Amino acid sequence: MDVTGAGQGDSLVPGPQAWSGALLGATLEDVQTAGVVVDDSGLIVSANSAAQSVLDRGFEELLGQDSHDLLHRDSHGHAPPRTRCQLRNAILAGRTEHGDSEWFTRGDGTLVRLSWLVAPCSSGPERAGALVLLYEPNRNRGVSDEGGNEVLAPLTELDRLALLAETTTQLTSTLDVDEALRRLAALTVPRLADWAVIDLLTEQDEVRRALVTEHKDGILIEREDLQGPMPPVPEESPMPLSRALRGAASSLAGPATYQGPPDSGIAVEQRRLFTETGMHSAVIAPIRGLRDVLGALTLGRSKRPGAFTAADLPLLEDITRRAGLALDNARLYQRQRKVAETMQRHLLPQLPTVPGVEMAVRYVPAPHASSVGGDWYDAFALTDSTHALAIGDVVGHDLDAAAGMAQVRNMLRAFTWSRPEAMPSAVVTQLDNALKHVAEVPMATMILATLALGDDKLWRLRWTNAGHPPPLLVSHDGRTRYLTEGHGILLGTGMIRARPDAVTVLPPRTTVLLYTDGLVESPHRSIDHGLDRLRRHAASLAHRPLDSFCDLLLEQVRPDDNDDDVAMLALRTPTRA
C-alpha cells in the first residue's frame, strides 16, 4: 500500500508508518506545531519534522516507542507513574485533554517544558489513536542579563492569579504528600526563585527538611545532602524559620540573618543552608493546615540578582495557604490509608504450617482506593492431613467491601470446620444461601479447595469455583495448565444450580496459584490476554523460590492501568512426600 509517511517522503512503508499514513494522510507534516501520532496503546506511529526538532530525536528513534516511557518526565527527570500520568490516561481513554507546562526529555538527555494537547483520531474501528501536539507554554518570558542568566520579568496581577489557580489545581489533584511537595517546588522554581526548601513538622512535633530543590541547567535537582532530620523548634527564637514553624507571619531572610551567634540548632542548619546554596535573598512562610502548622516554605535566590521584598510576601502566603490545605488533605488520607492497611492485615490471616508444602500469599491494595477492599485469601487446617484453601473477591474497594469480605471469610471457616468431610461444593452452596441475608455482599466470587495427602504419598487438590478466575497449575519444568474444571456461578445471584467439584493430583514440585482478577484484568485488554500473560510469565518463573515467584508475578503481570486490588495464594508441593 502506498502511503505518505509524515516528513519521510513518498515510499512503500509497512507497519506503524503505514498505519499513520492511513490515519492522517500527509496532513501531519503540514502542522507547524510539533505533532506526534500514537496508537491506542500509546506507541508512537509517526512524528512530524517539528516534533523531531523539539525532541531532538530522529524519526526512527521515535517510531514504535512507548510515548510515555520515552518522552514524559517529572521535574526530577523520572518517568511519572503510568497510572497517574494524565497524558497517557487521556490517550488510552480516547479523550481530548490538555496539559500545561510539563517536562519531556530530549534525545540529548536534557529536559524541556512543553504543554500538550491530545486529540483522538481514527480511520476506522481497527485504527484508533491520537494526535499529540507539543508546544511551548505561554509563560511570562524574561530576558538575559549580561552574564547570560535569565531574569524573569515581574509577575503581573494576571500572572499571580494564574499561578494561584495552577497551585490549587496541581496540589489538590494528588493525595500523596511527597508528590505534593515536588509539585509545590515545581510551581515556584524557577518562576519565583532558584531554590525551594520545604520543612515539615511531624505529628510528634519533630522537624524534617523534606525537600530541597535547585533549578540548574533547565531542570530541578533535588539536593538530598541538605535534606533530613532537623533540630527541634525553639519556643522563643525570633529567627525567621523558627517563627514560621511556630505559625508566625512570613518574613524575609538572607545570609546575614544567621551570621551572628546561633540561638538554636535550627539556626545552625539555616546558616549551613545559606552557605551551601549561595542564596543571597529568601522569603520564609508558614504552611498552615486547618488546625495546626504543618511546616514552612523557603524560596531563595542565588543566581538572579534581584532580592525579595515585602511586596513578595502576600503571594507567598497565598501559595502556602493553598499548600497547607492540600497537605492537610494528603496527610488525612495517608492516616486513613494506614488505618485501612492495618485493618486489612488483621482481616487477612496467617498461613498454617503444612509439612513439606511451601505456601506464600500477597495482597496489594487498589492504588486509588482506600487501601482496603474485597479481595481476600484464607488457609486453615481441617484435619491433620487436610487443609482448606480459599480465595475470593467481594464487589467493591471500600470499607463496606472489607466488612463483607470479613463476613464471607468467617462464615466460610465456620461452615468448613463444621463439615470437614464435606465436598467444597456443598460448603460453598451453604455459604451462598447464607449470603442472601448479608447486605454488605451483593455479589462475590471465590474458590474453595482442599489439599490432602493420599495413601500413595501424592498431594491432591479438590476444589469448586464460584465464578472466579481459574487456578493455574505450573510444573517444575515450566508446563502450565489452567484448572477450568469445577466451575459454577458466582455467589449472590439468587439462582439455584448444582455446583460441581473437581480433583487433580499434584506431582512433586508443582506450583498452584490462586489469584484475584486484579492480577490479569485490564480495561484496555481482554481477559484472555491477561490469562495468557500470566501463564507465560508463571512458566518462566517455575524454578524460582516461591516468594520470588509471587513477587515477580506481581511486578511483571499486573497491568499498569488496573485500579483493582490483588490477592494471591500460592503453594508448592515437596520433591517427595
BADO-908493 format. One line per 2 residues: number of its first residue (from 1); their letters; for each residue x, z, y negated of C-alpha. Coordinates in pm, 1 decimal, always signed. Each point is the difference from the previous one (the first is absolute). Layout:
residues N
NUM = A = X:Z:Y ~ ...
***
This chain:
residues 577
1 = MD = +0.0:+0.0:+0.0 ~ +144.2:-99.1:-340.9
3 = VT = -16.4:+283.3:-249.3 ~ +171.9:+78.3:-326.1
5 = GA = +189.5:+328.0:+20.5 ~ -5.5:+191.1:-323.5
7 = GQ = +318.9:-82.1:-181.3 ~ +159.4:-169.6:+301.2
9 = GD = -103.3:-365.1:-37.5 ~ -206.6:-215.6:+234.4
11 = SL = +100.8:+40.2:+363.4 ~ -133.9:+41.6:+349.7
13 = VP = +11.1:+377.8:+36.9 ~ -156.5:+207.5:+277.7
15 = GP = -89.9:+368.1:+7.3 ~ -55.7:+222.1:-305.0
17 = QA = +88.9:-266.7:-255.6 ~ -259.0:-236.7:+145.8
19 = WS = -249.6:+285.3:-14.1 ~ +64.1:+53.2:-371.7
21 = GA = -18.9:-370.9:-66.5 ~ -341.7:-18.0:+160.8
23 = LL = -105.5:+308.6:-193.3 ~ +119.2:-85.5:-348.3
25 = GA = +118.7:-359.6:+9.8 ~ +257.7:-65.4:-269.7
27 = TL = -154.7:+232.6:-258.0 ~ +230.0:+300.9:+47.8
29 = ED = +303.2:-168.2:-153.5 ~ -210.1:-87.6:-303.0
31 = VQ = -53.9:+371.6:-69.2 ~ +254.7:+112.3:-258.8
33 = TA = -28.9:+367.1:+104.4 ~ +190.1:+117.8:+307.0
35 = GV = -237.6:-60.1:+291.2 ~ +28.3:+97.7:+366.9
37 = VV = -248.8:-100.2:+269.3 ~ -49.5:+239.4:+291.7
39 = DD = -212.7:-20.5:+312.2 ~ -260.9:+260.6:+92.8
41 = SG = +266.4:+229.5:+149.7 ~ +225.3:-10.3:-306.4
43 = LI = +261.9:-246.8:+128.1 ~ +137.5:-233.8:-266.9
45 = VS = -94.2:-361.4:+65.8 ~ +106.5:-156.0:-330.6
47 = AN = +149.8:+78.3:-340.3 ~ +40.6:-211.2:-309.7
49 = SA = +321.1:-52.9:-194.8 ~ -93.5:+265.6:-255.1
51 = AQ = -32.0:+260.2:+276.2 ~ +330.8:-104.0:+152.0
53 = SV = +165.2:+42.7:-339.6 ~ -158.4:+336.2:-83.5
55 = LD = +74.1:+139.6:+347.1 ~ +344.1:-161.7:+23.9
57 = RG = -79.3:-125.2:+349.3 ~ -7.6:-350.0:+141.2
59 = FE = -305.9:-147.0:+166.6 ~ +142.8:+48.2:+349.5
61 = EL = +81.4:+363.0:-74.0 ~ -365.0:+66.1:-83.7
63 = LG = -177.0:-213.1:+259.4 ~ -150.2:+196.8:+290.2
65 = QD = +107.5:+341.9:-133.4 ~ -232.4:+296.5:-39.8
67 = SH = -64.6:+13.9:-374.2 ~ -27.6:+379.6:-5.8
69 = DL = +317.4:+70.8:+196.3 ~ +207.2:-264.1:-177.7
71 = LH = -106.6:+42.8:-361.7 ~ -204.3:+308.7:-94.2
73 = RD = +186.9:+317.9:-95.4 ~ -57.3:+333.7:-168.8
75 = SH = +202.6:+117.6:-298.2 ~ +273.7:+124.9:+234.6
77 = GH = +45.1:-335.3:+172.4 ~ -183.6:+101.2:+318.5
79 = AP = -286.3:-192.5:+156.1 ~ -320.1:+199.4:-66.7
81 = PR = -203.6:+111.6:+305.5 ~ -191.9:-299.8:+130.1
83 = TR = -331.9:+183.4:+21.8 ~ +27.6:+113.1:-363.7
85 = CQ = +110.7:-331.3:-148.8 ~ -275.2:-124.6:-233.3
87 = LR = +137.4:-356.3:+5.7 ~ +18.1:-21.1:+378.6
89 = NA = -344.4:+156.4:+42.6 ~ -149.8:-251.9:-242.4
91 = IL = +152.0:-288.0:+199.5 ~ -122.7:+134.1:+333.6
93 = AG = -348.7:+74.8:-133.8 ~ -33.4:-336.6:-174.0
95 = RT = -66.0:+161.0:-340.1 ~ +79.9:-123.8:-348.3
97 = EH = +210.4:+275.7:-149.9 ~ +258.2:+65.3:-271.9
99 = GD = +297.2:+233.8:-18.1 ~ +198.6:+78.9:-312.6
101 = SE = +374.2:+43.3:-32.4 ~ +120.5:+60.8:+354.1
103 = WF = +345.5:-45.4:+150.6 ~ +112.3:-300.5:+205.3
105 = TR = +342.7:-67.4:+146.9 ~ +196.7:-316.1:-73.5
107 = GD = +237.2:-182.1:+229.8 ~ +302.3:+163.8:-164.7
109 = GT = -138.3:+348.7:+71.8 ~ -104.3:+82.7:-354.9
111 = LV = -353.3:+111.8:-84.9 ~ -229.5:-177.2:-242.0
113 = RL = -322.0:+137.2:-148.5 ~ -290.2:-241.2:+43.8
115 = SW = -375.5:+8.5:-22.9 ~ -197.0:-178.6:+271.1
117 = LV = -334.4:-164.6:+60.2 ~ -137.9:-71.5:+348.5
119 = AP = -259.8:-275.1:+38.4 ~ -139.9:-68.2:+351.1
121 = CS = -7.2:-365.9:+100.7 ~ -73.7:-203.4:+309.7
123 = SG = -45.1:-353.0:+130.2 ~ -236.9:+95.8:+280.8
125 = PE = -74.3:+288.9:+234.3 ~ +334.0:-36.7:+177.0
127 = RA = +215.9:-13.5:-313.5 ~ -62.8:+301.3:-218.3
129 = GA = +260.8:+155.3:-221.7 ~ +75.8:+81.1:-360.1
131 = LV = +185.3:-122.0:-305.4 ~ +217.1:+270.4:-156.8
133 = LL = +104.6:-56.4:-361.7 ~ +296.4:+201.0:-128.0
135 = YE = +64.1:+29.0:-372.2 ~ +179.2:+213.6:-253.9
137 = PN = -198.3:+304.9:-113.9 ~ -139.3:-12.9:-350.8
139 = RN = +203.8:+289.8:-128.6 ~ +111.7:+93.7:-345.9
141 = RG = +337.4:-173.8:-17.2 ~ +304.8:+135.0:-168.1
143 = VS = +324.0:-143.2:-133.1 ~ +361.7:+65.0:+90.0
145 = DE = +235.1:+206.7:-206.7 ~ +357.6:-102.9:-73.9
147 = GG = +115.4:+150.7:+327.2 ~ -244.3:-209.4:+200.7
149 = NE = -229.1:+293.4:+83.7 ~ -370.8:-67.3:-27.2
151 = VL = -168.1:+189.9:-279.1 ~ -373.3:+16.7:+55.3
153 = AP = -221.4:-38.7:-302.1 ~ -210.8:+304.0:-89.4
155 = LT = -328.6:+20.7:+183.2 ~ -305.0:-103.4:-193.2
157 = EL = -319.3:+201.0:+23.8 ~ -136.4:-262.2:+237.2
159 = DR = +313.6:+33.1:+213.0 ~ -46.2:+376.5:+14.3
161 = LA = -361.6:-30.7:+110.0 ~ +98.5:-256.7:+264.0
163 = LL = +276.6:+230.4:+127.5 ~ -239.4:+293.4:+27.1
165 = AE = -258.1:-213.6:+179.7 ~ +265.6:-125.7:+240.2
167 = TT = +121.7:+357.6:+55.3 ~ -350.3:+109.7:+94.0
169 = TQ = -48.0:-295.5:+234.7 ~ +338.8:+28.9:+168.5
171 = LT = +3.4:+377.3:+47.2 ~ -359.7:+45.3:+112.9
173 = ST = +27.0:-274.4:+262.2 ~ +231.4:+202.0:+226.0
175 = LD = -34.3:+339.3:+165.8 ~ +366.0:+18.7:+98.1
177 = VD = +194.7:+231.8:-230.9 ~ +335.9:-175.5:+44.3
179 = EA = -155.2:-341.1:-62.7 ~ -174.0:+134.4:-312.0
181 = LR = +334.4:+125.7:-132.6 ~ +165.6:-337.9:+61.0
183 = RL = -285.4:-174.4:-180.6 ~ +25.6:+239.8:-292.5
185 = AA = +370.8:-79.3:-32.3 ~ -63.1:-375.1:+20.9
187 = LT = -268.2:+23.0:-271.2 ~ +230.7:+168.8:-249.4
189 = VP = +339.6:-152.7:+82.8 ~ +121.0:-227.3:-153.9
191 = RL = -305.1:-34.8:-223.3 ~ +62.1:+330.5:-178.2
193 = AD = +334.0:+127.9:+123.8 ~ +308.3:-63.9:+213.5
195 = WA = -50.6:+309.0:+217.9 ~ -296.4:+182.7:+150.6
197 = VI = +38.9:+350.7:+141.2 ~ -287.6:+179.6:+171.5
199 = DL = +16.3:+370.9:+82.9 ~ -278.1:+151.7:+210.6
201 = LT = -113.1:+356.3:+58.8 ~ -85.5:+84.4:+359.6
203 = EQ = -289.7:+222.2:+101.6 ~ +257.2:+282.2:+24.5
205 = DE = +103.2:-64.3:-364.8 ~ +334.1:-140.5:+107.6
207 = VR = +141.6:-292.6:-197.2 ~ +104.9:-325.7:+163.4
209 = RA = +154.5:-294.5:-180.3 ~ -213.0:-251.3:+186.1
211 = LV = +110.9:-328.6:-155.9 ~ +277.7:-128.6:-223.3
213 = TE = -4.9:-375.2:-66.2 ~ +217.2:-223.3:-214.6
215 = HK = -65.1:-353.6:-122.0 ~ +312.0:-199.2:+76.6
217 = DG = +56.3:-375.2:+37.6 ~ -370.7:-69.0:-10.3
219 = IL = -107.3:+242.2:+273.0 ~ -83.6:+368.4:+37.3
221 = IE = +263.6:+197.0:+187.6 ~ -74.9:+341.1:+145.1
223 = RE = +277.1:+254.3:-58.6 ~ -24.6:+223.5:+303.8
225 = DL = +315.9:+186.0:-105.6 ~ -192.6:+144.2:-294.9
227 = QG = -310.6:+94.0:+199.1 ~ -74.3:+312.2:+201.5
229 = PM = -79.9:+370.2:-43.8 ~ +29.0:+158.1:-342.6
231 = PP = +43.4:+358.8:-124.5 ~ -316.9:+197.6:-78.7
233 = VP = -183.4:-31.4:-330.2 ~ +113.0:+275.5:-242.8
235 = EE = -287.3:+183.6:-162.5 ~ +136.5:+20.6:-353.9
237 = SP = +231.3:-300.5:-35.5 ~ -66.3:-212.2:-311.9
239 = MP = +170.0:-303.6:+153.7 ~ -216.5:-316.4:+19.4
241 = LS = -20.9:-42.5:+378.8 ~ -61.4:+370.0:+61.4
243 = RA = -278.4:-1.8:-259.1 ~ -154.0:-313.9:+147.0
245 = LR = -2.1:+150.9:+349.6 ~ -185.2:+299.6:-142.2
247 = GA = -258.7:-237.7:-150.7 ~ +116.8:-0.1:-363.5
249 = AS = -25.4:-305.8:-222.2 ~ +227.7:-299.8:+35.3
251 = SL = +325.6:-9.4:-194.7 ~ +308.5:-204.4:-80.1
253 = AG = +339.9:+66.8:+154.8 ~ +354.2:-132.7:-2.1
255 = PA = +347.1:+87.1:+130.1 ~ +47.3:+249.4:-280.6
257 = TY = -308.1:+190.1:+113.7 ~ +186.5:+126.6:+304.4
259 = QG = +354.4:+23.2:-135.0 ~ -14.0:+370.0:-87.7
261 = PP = +30.9:+289.8:+246.8 ~ -266.2:-62.5:+265.6
263 = DS = -282.9:+252.1:+12.2 ~ -101.4:-86.3:+359.6
265 = GI = +85.8:-201.3:+308.1 ~ -237.2:-272.8:-116.4
267 = AV = +201.0:-35.9:-321.1 ~ +314.9:-52.2:+207.6
269 = EQ = -173.0:-275.4:+198.6 ~ -128.1:-161.6:-318.9
271 = RR = +349.8:-9.8:-149.3 ~ +117.1:-169.4:+321.3
273 = LF = -287.5:-246.8:-19.9 ~ +85.0:-107.7:-354.6
275 = TE = +369.2:-30.3:+89.6 ~ -58.8:-206.4:+314.7
277 = TG = -259.3:-233.2:-150.5 ~ +152.1:-45.5:-345.7
279 = MH = -340.2:+56.8:-161.1 ~ +31.9:+40.3:-376.7
281 = SA = -371.5:+62.4:-58.9 ~ -284.8:+130.2:+215.0
283 = VI = -361.7:+111.7:-15.3 ~ -132.9:+262.6:+239.6
285 = AP = -368.3:+65.5:+63.8 ~ -187.2:+223.5:+245.0
287 = IR = -205.4:-156.2:+278.8 ~ -318.6:+207.0:+13.7
289 = GL = -262.9:-2.5:+271.2 ~ -353.2:+129.8:-36.5
291 = RD = +107.5:+362.2:+44.0 ~ +378.1:+22.3:+17.6
293 = VL = +318.1:-154.3:-130.7 ~ +124.3:-241.6:+265.8
295 = GA = +335.6:-91.5:-150.0 ~ +164.3:-188.8:-284.6
297 = LT = +92.1:-357.4:-88.8 ~ +323.8:-75.6:-183.7
299 = LG = +61.1:-345.1:-146.7 ~ +353.6:-69.4:-119.6
301 = RS = +183.7:-272.9:-184.9 ~ +363.5:-76.1:+68.8
303 = KR = +49.2:-373.0:-64.4 ~ -247.2:-79.1:-275.3
305 = PG = +114.8:+146.5:-331.5 ~ -330.4:+122.0:-140.5
307 = AF = -74.7:+369.7:+41.8 ~ -339.4:+142.5:+85.0
309 = TA = -194.1:+148.8:-289.1 ~ -296.0:+231.5:-35.0
311 = AD = -218.5:-311.0:-28.1 ~ +71.7:-72.2:+367.8
313 = LP = -134.7:+334.5:+123.0 ~ -376.8:-76.6:-7.4
315 = LL = +44.2:-306.2:+225.0 ~ +213.9:+198.7:+244.7
317 = ED = -260.1:+278.1:+9.2 ~ -276.2:-253.7:+68.9
319 = IT = +205.1:-140.5:+288.0 ~ +76.9:+340.8:+151.3
321 = RR = -363.5:+105.2:-35.7 ~ -101.9:-293.8:+217.8
323 = AG = +289.5:+65.7:+234.7 ~ -109.5:+360.8:+38.5
325 = LA = -352.0:-94.7:+105.8 ~ +133.6:-255.7:+248.3
327 = LD = +254.5:+241.7:+147.9 ~ -266.7:+270.1:+21.9
329 = NA = -217.9:-234.3:+205.3 ~ +293.2:-107.1:+216.8
331 = RL = +100.2:+359.8:+68.1 ~ -356.7:+95.1:+84.0
333 = YQ = -18.6:-293.6:+239.1 ~ +328.6:+97.7:+164.1
335 = RQ = -119.1:+360.0:+41.1 ~ -320.2:-126.0:+161.8
337 = RK = +206.5:-235.1:+213.7 ~ +216.8:+290.2:+116.4
339 = VA = -309.8:+204.0:+88.4 ~ -144.7:-298.6:+183.7
341 = ET = +321.4:-63.3:+191.8 ~ +17.5:+367.9:+98.5
343 = MQ = -360.9:-18.4:+116.6 ~ +77.2:-317.1:+196.0
345 = RH = +298.5:+161.5:+171.6 ~ -217.2:+291.0:+111.3
347 = LL = -276.0:-232.4:+117.0 ~ +237.3:-207.4:+213.8
349 = PQ = +119.7:+194.5:+304.5 ~ +336.1:+76.5:+156.3
351 = LP = +82.7:-201.2:+309.2 ~ -9.0:+162.5:+343.7
353 = TV = +299.4:-5.4:+231.0 ~ -49.0:-239.9:+289.4
355 = PG = +290.2:+37.3:+246.3 ~ +198.3:-323.2:+12.3
357 = VE = -217.9:-186.6:-250.0 ~ +116.4:-61.8:-355.5
359 = MA = -258.6:+14.7:-278.4 ~ +15.6:-81.6:-370.1
361 = VR = -260.9:-15.2:-276.0 ~ -6.7:-128.1:-357.3
363 = YV = -251.1:+26.6:-280.2 ~ +35.1:-187.8:-330.6
365 = PA = -269.1:+55.5:-265.0 ~ -162.4:-281.7:-192.5
367 = PH = +227.0:-75.7:-299.9 ~ -272.6:+10.4:-265.6
369 = AS = -242.7:+251.8:+151.5 ~ -0.9:+377.2:-4.6
371 = SV = +257.3:+8.7:+281.2 ~ -247.8:+138.9:+246.2
373 = GG = -226.0:-224.2:+198.1 ~ -184.7:-77.4:+317.4
375 = DW = +283.9:-116.6:+227.7 ~ +98.8:+253.8:+264.1
377 = YD = +165.9:+54.8:+335.5 ~ -9.4:+274.9:+261.1
379 = AF = +171.7:+93.7:+323.3 ~ -63.2:+308.2:+214.1
381 = AL = +23.4:+124.0:+358.1 ~ -303.1:-10.1:+230.6
383 = TD = +169.6:+120.0:+319.7 ~ +358.2:+51.4:+109.6
385 = ST = +29.5:-369.3:+88.3 ~ -248.1:-164.7:-238.4
387 = HA = +8.8:-34.1:-376.7 ~ -250.1:-148.6:-244.3
389 = LA = +105.5:-244.3:-269.4 ~ -218.5:-117.4:-287.3
391 = IG = +21.5:-203.0:-315.6 ~ -278.0:-85.8:-241.8
393 = DV = -110.6:-110.7:-341.7 ~ -292.1:+143.7:-196.4
395 = VG = -125.2:-220.6:-284.0 ~ +145.6:+101.1:-337.9
397 = HD = +321.4:+126.3:-164.4 ~ -116.0:+317.1:-170.6
399 = LD = -70.5:+364.8:+72.8 ~ -339.4:-86.8:+151.4
401 = AA = +175.0:-228.8:+246.5 ~ +252.3:+273.3:+78.6
403 = AG = -278.4:+251.3:+56.2 ~ -178.4:-246.3:+228.0
405 = MA = +324.8:-70.6:+182.6 ~ +52.9:+372.4:+62.0
407 = QV = -349.4:+35.3:+144.9 ~ +44.5:-302.6:+226.1
409 = RN = +332.5:+127.5:+128.5 ~ -124.2:+353.5:+58.5
411 = ML = -315.0:-115.8:+180.0 ~ +203.2:-240.3:+211.6
413 = RA = +232.5:+281.3:+105.2 ~ -290.8:+225.3:+86.8
415 = FT = -180.4:-266.6:+204.5 ~ +318.9:-105.6:+178.0
417 = WS = +105.1:+355.2:+84.8 ~ -347.2:+85.9:+124.6
419 = RP = +7.8:-300.0:+239.2 ~ +364.7:-48.9:+100.4
421 = EA = -93.3:-211.8:+302.5 ~ -237.2:-230.8:-189.5
423 = MP = +84.6:-360.9:-71.1 ~ +102.6:-72.0:-362.0
425 = SA = -310.9:-217.4:-47.0 ~ -231.8:+290.2:+86.2
427 = VV = +168.0:+225.6:-255.9 ~ -13.6:-266.2:-272.1
429 = TQ = -368.4:-64.0:+73.4 ~ -69.0:+371.8:-43.0
431 = LD = +198.0:-2.8:-326.3 ~ -192.1:-302.9:-129.0
433 = NA = -329.3:+178.0:+59.2 ~ +124.0:+306.4:-187.2
435 = LK = +117.0:-204.1:-300.1 ~ -358.5:-90.1:-85.5
437 = HV = -22.1:+347.0:-154.3 ~ +327.1:-12.5:-198.0
439 = AE = -65.2:-138.3:-348.9 ~ +372.0:-35.9:-83.6
441 = VP = +51.0:-257.0:+278.7 ~ -209.1:-311.9:-60.4
443 = MA = +212.8:-203.9:+240.2 ~ +326.1:+38.9:+186.9
445 = TM = +223.6:-170.7:+252.5 ~ +214.8:+169.0:+259.9
447 = IL = +183.7:-17.7:+329.7 ~ -9.0:+287.9:+246.9
449 = AT = +248.6:-14.5:+285.8 ~ +132.0:+223.2:+272.8
451 = LA = +358.3:-7.6:+122.7 ~ +49.6:+125.6:+354.2
453 = LG = +279.3:+0.0:+257.3 ~ -116.7:-136.5:+335.7
455 = DD = +103.8:+94.2:+352.3 ~ +222.4:-310.2:+1.8
457 = KL = +195.9:+152.8:-291.9 ~ -123.5:-270.6:-237.8
459 = WR = -173.7:+71.5:-327.1 ~ -348.3:-140.0:-53.6
461 = LR = -182.7:-54.9:-325.0 ~ -380.6:+2.7:+9.9
463 = WT = -187.3:-74.8:-319.6 ~ -313.7:-110.6:-177.4
465 = NA = -1.5:-179.9:-332.3 ~ -275.4:+45.9:-260.4
467 = GH = +54.8:-295.8:-233.2 ~ +366.1:+80.0:-68.0
469 = PP = +304.5:-234.7:-6.9 ~ +130.2:-26.0:+360.7
471 = PL = +298.3:+205.5:+121.1 ~ +326.1:-187.9:+37.9
473 = LV = +205.7:+33.0:+318.0 ~ +370.4:-85.2:-32.5
475 = SH = +230.1:-17.0:+300.8 ~ +366.3:+95.6:-31.1
477 = DG = +104.7:-364.8:+30.5 ~ -218.9:-101.9:-296.6
479 = RT = -309.4:-136.1:+171.9 ~ -319.6:+96.4:-180.3
481 = RY = -368.8:+12.9:+80.5 ~ -301.3:+117.0:-194.8
483 = LT = -230.3:+222.3:+205.3 ~ -323.8:-177.0:-88.8
485 = EG = -198.8:+136.6:+293.9 ~ -237.2:+294.4:-36.7
487 = HG = -128.5:-122.9:-336.3 ~ -337.4:+119.9:-128.0
489 = IL = -189.0:+31.2:-326.9 ~ +112.0:+231.0:-280.3
491 = LG = -147.1:+345.4:-61.2 ~ -295.6:+58.9:-228.2
493 = TG = -194.4:-323.3:+49.7 ~ -297.5:+174.3:+161.7
495 = MI = +3.2:-255.5:+281.4 ~ -6.3:+116.3:+361.3
497 = RA = +234.1:-200.5:+219.8 ~ +208.6:+89.0:+301.9
499 = RP = +364.3:+58.4:-83.6 ~ +260.6:-137.1:+241.1
501 = DA = +319.9:+165.8:+120.9 ~ +326.9:-170.2:+89.6
503 = VT = +314.7:+116.4:+177.4 ~ +354.2:-131.6:+24.8
505 = VL = +321.1:+115.1:+168.3 ~ +290.4:+62.9:-236.9
507 = PP = +332.4:-106.3:+152.6 ~ +311.3:+204.0:-83.5
509 = RT = +125.3:-28.0:-361.7 ~ -326.6:-153.0:-119.5
511 = TV = -108.7:+62.1:-359.9 ~ -368.7:+29.5:-89.4
513 = LL = -96.8:-20.0:-366.4 ~ -332.2:+119.9:-140.4
515 = YT = -47.1:-81.1:-370.4 ~ -262.2:-41.1:-271.8
517 = DG = -87.6:-322.2:-177.7 ~ +208.5:+78.7:-308.0
519 = LV = +305.4:-105.9:+200.3 ~ -123.5:-355.6:+59.0
521 = ES = -276.5:-88.4:-246.6 ~ +62.0:-194.2:-321.0
523 = PH = -261.8:-120.9:-249.0 ~ +175.6:-337.7:-5.5
525 = RS = +71.1:-52.3:+371.1 ~ -207.7:-4.3:+314.7
527 = ID = +6.0:+297.5:+237.1 ~ +145.5:-230.4:+266.2
529 = HG = +297.4:-62.6:-227.2 ~ +56.3:+373.8:-33.8
531 = LD = -33.0:+63.8:+373.6 ~ +245.3:-278.8:+79.1
533 = RL = +243.6:+136.1:-257.3 ~ -24.7:+347.5:+156.5
535 = RR = +52.8:-137.8:+350.0 ~ +311.8:-196.9:-96.1
537 = HA = +162.5:+286.5:-189.6 ~ -83.0:+252.1:+272.5
539 = AS = +160.7:-228.2:+259.0 ~ +319.8:-20.9:-205.4
541 = LA = +13.2:+380.8:-32.5 ~ -76.5:+82.0:+365.3
543 = HR = +350.0:+135.3:+62.2 ~ +0.4:+227.2:-305.3
545 = PL = -49.8:+377.9:+24.4 ~ -367.5:+81.9:-43.1
547 = DS = +33.2:+155.5:-347.5 ~ +198.3:-298.2:-123.2
549 = FC = -252.8:-232.1:+166.3 ~ -283.2:+156.4:-202.2
551 = DL = +189.4:+12.3:-331.1 ~ +110.7:-362.2:+20.3
553 = LL = -347.9:-119.1:+96.4 ~ -141.8:+165.3:-309.9
555 = EQ = +272.6:-151.2:-214.9 ~ -16.1:-351.9:+144.2
557 = VR = -364.9:-47.4:+99.4 ~ -221.5:+182.1:-249.5
559 = PD = -123.2:-263.1:-249.5 ~ +117.8:+47.8:-356.4
561 = DN = -347.4:-75.8:-132.9 ~ -182.8:+246.3:+224.6
563 = DD = -142.4:+304.2:-178.9 ~ -116.7:+173.4:+319.4
565 = DV = +152.2:+306.9:+161.8 ~ +177.4:-30.3:+335.3
567 = AM = +10.5:+226.4:+305.9 ~ +217.6:-69.9:+303.5
569 = LA = +43.2:+171.3:+336.1 ~ +266.4:-132.3:+237.0
571 = LR = +105.7:+114.7:+344.3 ~ +274.6:-112.9:+235.0
573 = TP = +13.5:+65.9:+372.7 ~ +321.2:+130.1:+156.3
575 = TR = +245.2:-205.8:+205.3 ~ -140.4:+169.1:+309.5
577 = A = -260.1:+271.8:+51.6
***
